[in-house]
Amino acid sequence: SQARVGKAVSYNELQPGDLVFFGSRYGIDHVGIYVGGGQMVHSPVPGRSVCVESINSSYFGPRYVCARRIY
């Protein structure tokens, strides 16, 4: 439901604070907060620390779905 609130943002217009969503053909299954420079902060899995990672990594790049800007 987070992927349907706020304003849709194109990949080229990402700004720090935008939510970035990732998934597969089964739907969205992960969200991060864009921090700029192609990086996001996210919690990889329960029990692991929050980290900063590229939204263009070999894992996340192909799974990018959309981004939203929440006011």
C-alpha positions as CSV (number, residue, x, y, z in Angstrom):
1,S,0.0,0.0,0.0
2,Q,3.0,2.4,0.5
3,A,3.6,2.2,-3.2
4,R,0.3,3.9,-3.9
5,V,0.6,7.0,-1.6
6,G,2.3,10.3,-2.3
7,K,3.5,11.3,-5.8
8,A,5.0,8.9,-8.4
9,V,8.6,9.8,-9.1
10,S,10.6,8.7,-12.1
11,Y,13.9,7.0,-11.7
12,N,15.7,10.0,-13.1
13,E,14.0,12.4,-10.7
14,L,14.8,10.6,-7.4
15,Q,15.7,12.8,-4.5
16,P,16.8,11.9,-1.0
17,G,13.9,10.8,1.1
18,D,12.0,9.2,-1.7
19,L,10.8,5.6,-1.1
20,V,12.1,3.1,-3.7
21,F,10.3,-0.2,-4.2
22,F,11.6,-3.5,-5.5
23,G,9.9,-6.8,-6.3
24,S,9.3,-9.5,-8.9
25,R,6.4,-10.6,-11.0
26,Y,4.6,-11.5,-7.8
27,G,4.6,-7.9,-6.6
28,I,6.5,-5.5,-4.4
29,D,8.4,-7.2,-1.6
30,H,11.0,-4.6,-0.4
31,V,11.3,-0.9,0.2
32,G,14.2,1.4,0.9
33,I,14.7,5.1,1.4
34,Y,16.7,6.8,-1.3
35,V,19.7,8.8,0.1
36,G,21.2,10.1,-3.1
37,G,24.0,9.1,-5.4
38,G,22.2,5.9,-6.4
39,Q,22.2,4.7,-2.8
40,M,19.4,3.7,-0.4
41,V,19.1,2.8,3.2
42,H,17.2,-0.4,4.0
43,S,16.9,-3.3,6.3
44,P,18.1,-6.4,4.3
45,V,16.4,-9.1,6.3
46,P,15.1,-9.5,9.9
47,G,18.0,-9.7,12.3
48,R,20.5,-7.9,10.2
49,S,21.5,-4.2,10.7
50,V,20.2,-1.4,8.5
51,C,22.6,-0.7,5.7
52,V,23.3,1.5,2.7
53,E,23.3,-0.2,-0.7
54,S,23.2,0.8,-4.3
55,I,19.8,0.7,-6.0
56,N,21.7,-0.4,-9.1
57,S,23.3,-3.5,-7.5
58,S,23.1,-6.8,-9.4
59,Y,20.3,-7.8,-7.0
60,F,18.2,-4.6,-6.7
61,G,18.8,-3.0,-10.1
62,P,16.7,-5.6,-12.1
63,R,14.0,-5.7,-9.3
64,Y,13.4,-1.9,-9.3
65,V,9.6,-1.3,-9.6
66,C,8.9,2.4,-8.7
67,A,9.5,5.3,-6.4
68,R,7.1,7.6,-4.5
69,R,7.6,10.9,-2.8
70,I,5.7,11.3,0.4
71,Y,4.8,14.9,1.4
